[in-house]
Amino acid sequence: MPFDALTPKIACDVLMKAGLQLTPAQVRVEAREERWVVYLPGQRLAWFAASDDGRGRLTTERRVLRLLEARCTFGVPRVLFEDAAREFDVRAMVPGVSDPWQVYAKVRDSVELAVRLGAAVGAMLAQQHARISAADVAGWLPHQPSWPESHEWIRERLVRVVDDRKLLADADAVMAAYEAVPGRYTSRGALVRENASGGSAMVEACDLPSTAPAEPPNRVLQQ
């Protein structure tokens, strides 16, 4: 059964199945989109399902990670242990640091560093898109991102917290323009993270020349 609640002690007890002898003081638990992430010593993470949907997410993530590892040369988290019931797994993080504010401060003050970082990310995406096609994930990876929500869903909730008619009209115009873009979802596609950001990449601590995803893409972006 998924873990509707997870404490450091429960996590440590369960992780004994993976051969890990840890104390609650050595781990940190955070809720993360129908899952729990547990930070472990040695640049490792344990992911626990918090619901049936979370278990499905973890299963898909593991499949994506193995596909990336098999096809691409850049570093990705490696699955070290997978629970037989698919309720949790243990992964080795990509070596490096994940500190979006530090990265932002550095690239803001250095055009040369910003160019290098952008080129590194671009090279990763180009390789990923060239080596993994929609056919590789057909039938098990969703074609349409779960975010953003539909225009109707957003509008229904936005009016509850905003009473500025012009702002609401502008928001409606932006959402209508987005949904009117032709070919948003076609037969060609590539892996993409729904929430790609500076916080979802690992970089080398010193001068940030090497980049790798801290978490796997979790949708197919249709192009």
N, C-alpha and C positions, 0 to 999 in steps of 0.2 A: 504493500500500500504506500502511496505517496506520503511525504512527511508534511502534515499540515502545520506542525510546529517543529522547530529544530533549535536545540541549545548546543553549546560547545560540548557538554558532557554526552549528549545523545550522539552528536557527530563523531566523537572519539570512540564511543562504544561500537558504532556501526562500522567505522573505518578499520576496526580490528579485522574485519572480513578481508580487507585488502592487505593485511599484514602490517598495518601501521600502528605503532604503539605511541600514542600521543596523550598529552594531558590537556584539559580544557584551557589552561593558561597559554598553551602553544597555538591555539587556533582562534580565528575570528569569523563569525557567521553574519552574513548579510542576505536580506531578501532581494531577489532579482527576477522579476517577471515570471511568476509561477514556478520559480526555482529558488533554491538556496545556494549561495556560493560560500565555500568555507576556505579561508586562506590558511595554508599549511606552511610549515618550515620548508626550506629548500626550494623556493620558487615553484611550489605546486599548489594546485587548486582542486578542491573536491566540489562537485556539483550534485545537488540532491533535488529530486522532483518534489514540488510542493503540491502538485495536482496531476490529474491525468494529462492535462494539456502540457504541463511542465515536463512530464515524462516523455511525451511525444517530441517536445522541443529538444530535449537532451539526445534522444535517439537520432534525430535529424542532424544535430550539431556534430555528433560523433561521425556520422557518415560523411558529412561535408569535410571535416578535418582530415579524415583518411584519404579522401579524394584529393584534397589540396596537397597533402604530404606526398602522394604518389605522383602527381602531375607537375608540381611547381618546385622551384629551387629555393624560394624564400622560406624562412622559418614559420612554422605554425605550432600551436599547442599540440602536444602529443598525448594521446590517450594511454595512460599507464595501466589502468585497471577499469574494468566494466562489470558492474554487478549483474549477476545472472538474471535477476528480475527487472533489470533496466531502471532501477530506482535511483542509482547514483553512479558516478564514475570519478576517477582521479586523473588529473592531467598535469603534465609538466608545462609550465609557462615558457614562452619564448624568452630567452635571456635578454635582459635589458631593464628599462624602467618605464612605467606608464604614469606620466605626470603631465597632463595637458597644460597646466598653468606654467610649468617650467618651460615646456616646449614653446608655448605661445610667447612667453617673455623673450626667449632667445631668438625666435624667428622674426619677431617684431623689430628687434634691434639690429638684425643682420640680413640684408637682402641676399647675400651670397648663401647663407645658411638656409633661407627660405627656398631659394632656387634648388639647392641640393636636396632638401627634404621633399619638395614637390616632385622633383625628378625621380627620387627613389620610390615614392608612392605611385607615381605614374607608371614606372617600369613594372612594379608589382601588379598593378591592375591590368596592364597590357599583357603580361605573361599569363595571368589568370584567365583573362578573356580569350586569349589565343589557344590555351591548352584545355579549357573546360567549356563545353558547349551545352546548350539546352538539352540536347539528346542524352548527355551524361546523367542528367538529373530528372529526366522525364518520369512522371508518375509518383515521385516522392518528395519533390521540393516545390512549394507553391510558386506560381507565376506572378501573383499579384501581392505586393506588400500589404501588411495589415495596417499600415500607417501611411498617409493620413487617413482619418475616418472620412466618411462621405460628407458632401456638402450639407445634406439634410441633417445628419447627425451633429455636425459642428454648429450649424445655424440654430438648431433647437436649444442647445446649451449656451451658446454665446449670448443670446438675448436675455438670459437669466442674470448675467453679470455685467452686461454693457448696455447702457441706455443712450449712447451717442449714435444718432441716426446716420450721420455721415460715416462714422467709423464702421457701423454695421454694413452700410451700402458698399464701402470700399472693400470690406472683407468678403462680401458676397461676390463682388466683381473679380477679386483675385481667385476665389475658389472656382467660380464659373470658368475663368480663363484656364485654370489648371485642368479642369475636367474636360475642356474642349480641345486640349492638345491631341492632334491625331496620332495614331500609332503608338500610344503609350504602352500597350501590351500587344505585341505581335508574336510571330512564331520564333524570332531570333531572340536570344537572351544571354545573359551572363550573370554569374554570381554577384551578389551585392549584399552588404550589410544594411539593414533598415536604418540603423542609427549611427552611421559612420561619423566619427568625430576624432579629434585629437586624443581623446581619452580611450579610444579603442585600438590604439597602436602601441607597440613597444619600440623604443628607440634606444640606441646606445647612450650611456649616461654622459659621456664627455662632450662629443661634438655633433651628435645626432646624425651620423651619415647613413646608418642602417635602420631600416624600418621593417616591421613585421606585424601582422594582425594579432591582437591579444585575444580576440574571439573570432569565431568563424563567420563568414557570410551566412545569412539564414533565409535568403529568398533568391529567386531568379529574377533579375531585372530585365524586363522585356524591352528591346530596343527597336 
